[in-house]
Amino acid sequence: MCIAVAAAGEGPPMPAERPFALVWFRRDLRLQDNPALHAALVSGHPVLALYIHDPRPADGWALGGANRWYLHQSLLALQQDLAEIGVPLACLKGDAEGEMKGFLTRRAVAKLYCNRVVEPGQGEVEADLCALAERGRIEVETFHDDSLLPPERVAKKDGTSYKVFTPFWRHVSDLLQRNGVEQRLFPRPRPAADPLPADPLEVEKLGLLDAHPWHRKLQAYWSPGESSAFKVFSRFLQERIDGYDDWRDFPARQGTSRLSAALHFGELSAARLYAVCQGRLAHKADEGARAGIRRFLAEIGWREFSRHLLHAYPRSPAISLNGRFERPGAWAQDHNDRRLRAWQRGETGIPLVDAGMRELWESGWMHNRVRMVAASFLTKNLGIHWRQGAAWFWDTLVDADLASNTLGWQWVAGCGTDAAPYYRIFNPQLQARKFDPAGEYIRRWLGDGIEPAPLVDLGASRDRALQRYQAVIRGASG
């Protein structure tokens, strides 16, 4: 149950209340393995949880529609889980910094606990709020939880950030092997002995669900919340992780974990996934199974790498890391709007691309192999700037994650730090023959209807892309 809270600067003064510990939930919507919640529960104070939805964040990346639907459902699950241990959830909507300042001023907060978020601007918000709380004599404690290691702890010998994944992950793996993550794993909390009173305040008041009906169908594909995430992870461990290296690239199979949204919202911690997989690896003798586990750990590593890069290059969601790709001539200028709409609707006439885009619109998710093919087709065959594709994914993916989305698009477009070379252009027809040989995935999402004529000729558009990129690399203006 949520507790009713006046917005900053609104309503009459609160009556005298007993001091409590406040847990600011953000990207950590779970009870288990939650360092901020654990610290609050052992603080000796009653505990109240707070979630603030900021519809206009300072970094400009307001949540997309699919993300908002998933968050709404995940908060409902969190609210129920917290109620079971006697912790009420307060919900506020508005500028996160302003709402928190008002809350700290009006309420009897004795201690503030939160887990940090690795995204542009979040560090400044955290620092400002900590300073405000401390001036009000409120004890503050923050924890690193968003990734396996704080980005500032991982650097090359010369002190600079890594730009290539392989040496980065080798370094991180060495650090984790020496230090482990077990100190960040906590059991599900027991019910509070002295819970705070709660008044009903529905999560719907946050206004996360818009009027567009398309998101309603997402509930057929997703069951957000910590308990559901653990079930999905357990099933993946039992049924698929051993064969992950063999089957992860085949979209017609259930070969992947489908945990990306749960990880983004913190329904599961990366530390828990890493620790469980390392433990499983230590007890597996079969080399094929070990290869599957190592491959899955490497995917956790790519998520880690995306946060490392976003911390080092906070402008990367809007700017190509290779500045040459912001020059005139790097992207085609003709028919962009019409072609972009066709790509968004899955009407390009390229079956694998269209199947992926329709899977996205229907389910809020797309298989990672198909994401790469669809992104390559947009940026290279159609010549449309990667930012356009990233914005569409941001709005339609339930797992839309600023760091991972940015890394993925810049990698495919060839303009990131550890990017596919500009001349690597996925051939959707060859990709379909290799990874969907029976056409099962394509039929699942396109049916047996007649596809529209191809938007572009794959060979000719590939040649144009190579000419365009070669001119940019040479420093020509196109």
Secondary structure, DSSP 8 states (H G I E B T S, - for coil): -EE----TT-SS-------EEEEEESS---STT-HHHHHHHTTTS-EEEEEEE-SS-TTS----HHHHHHHHHHHHHHHHHHHHTT--EEEEES-HHHHHHHHHHHS-EEEEEEEE--STTHHHHHHHHHHHHHHTT-EEEEEE-SSSS-GGG---TTS----SHHHHHHHHHHHHHHH-SGGG--------SS--------GGGG--S-S-GGGGGGGGT---SHHHHHHHHHHHHHHTGGGHHHHTT-TTS--S---HHHHHTTSS-HHHHHHHHHHHHHT---HHHHHHHHHHHHHHHHHHHHHHHHHH-TTTTTS-SSGGGGSTTSS--SSHHHHHHHHHHT-SS-HHHHHHHHHHHHHS---HHHHHHHHHIIIIIS---HHHHHHHHHHH-TT--HHHHHHHHHHHHT-STT---TT----HHHHHHHHSTT-HHHHHHHTTS-----SS-HHHHHHHHHHHHHHHHTT---
